[in-house]
Amino acid sequence: MSKLVTIYGGSGFVGRYIARRLAKDGWRIRVAVRNPNEAMFVKPYGAVGQVEPVFCNIRDDASVRSVMTGADAVVNCVGVLDEVGKNTFEAVQADGAERIARIAAEQGVAAMVQISAIGADADADSEYAQTKAAGEAGVLRHMPEAMILRPSIIFGMEDEFFNRFAGMSRFGPVLPVVGAETRFQPVYVDDVAKAAALGVNGDARGIYELGGPDVHTFRELMQQMLDIVRRRRLVLNIPFWMARVMAFGFRVVRFLTLGLVRGPLTADQVKNLAVDNVVAEDAKTFADLGIAPTAMEAVLPDYLWRFRPSGQYDAIKESARNLKV
């Protein structure tokens, strides 16, 4: 019988790519999510019954344990960029990660992969980065042979980075950003999945920082995106002091509306945007895993074309304009 892996958050952006790769490798997969009915799209990743979404609340021991029973490996992809209700940074990224590792150790699970983030640091200003570091420490406390992956900004068809700003570019002549000079090293989501698959299969362990082949400032990334969607916009940098004021205002609105209205920016995100998000010089990287990272230019046009003024017909119209009568 093929081996079984439980992927916590397996229907999310990164998790679904890991699930697809492991299904091709012959693994049976439990995709542990809060809403299994909304994760049915993962079932065709494998043969009938090979990939199954199941309910799990990573804040609860019994729930985590029930979906891990019989598993040979586990992957934790669960994380939050904004706290909502009981899903706080501490509860999800610190306590949740350690809970999965502790129960994995109790059940004798052979391998664990933890998806963290570049910038995970117990001394960071951002609570997001602090709890990512706490989650890593909790995992290694119980599963010292685990693989921990720290990707930079992740891009791919379902990403919430380039898609978000490409969508914003359709409205008005200005594209506002916070931290225009902050540097990023965007990494392709399927490359992260390749790395995770090595950890699940027992071919790698330890901490790896994952970044693509190129480093760019936030402003440069937005300009590349605008070139692809064929829109001319002014990339306007919002100073950090102003961003903090805006984040405070959004927080007040959120409080007054009992959480019904959520702003596009939080104070913790502003703190993150003030720090470069690139691979450290002394870190283990894709090179140590034998993976050649994919360049953005090879992928972004494949899914950002829909934000062009004429969408899929934009290239046709451009070609027609070049025809000589």
Secondary structure as UniProt FT lines:
FT   STRAND          4..8
FT   TURN            9..11
FT   HELIX           13..24
FT   TURN            25..26
FT   STRAND          28..33
FT   HELIX           36..38
FT   HELIX           40..45
FT   TURN            48..50
FT   STRAND          51..55
FT   TURN            58..59
FT   HELIX           61..68
FT   TURN            69..70
FT   STRAND          73..76
FT   TURN            85..86
FT   HELIX           90..96
FT   HELIX           97..106
FT   TURN            107..108
FT   STRAND          111..115
FT   TURN            118..119
FT   TURN            122..123
FT   HELIX           127..142
FT   TURN            144..145
FT   STRAND          147..151
FT   STRAND          154..155
FT   TURN            157..158
FT   HELIX           162..168
FT   TURN            169..170
FT   STRAND          174..178
FT   TURN            180..181
FT   STRAND          183..184
FT   STRAND          187..188
FT   HELIX           189..200
FT   TURN            201..202
FT   STRAND          206..210
FT   STRAND          216..217
FT   HELIX           218..229
FT   STRAND          234..238
FT   HELIX           240..256
FT   TURN            257..259
FT   HELIX           267..273
FT   TURN            281..282
FT   HELIX           286..289
FT   HELIX           296..298
FT   HELIX           300..304
FT   HELIX           305..307
FT   TURN            309..310
FT   HELIX           311..313
FT   HELIX           314..321
//
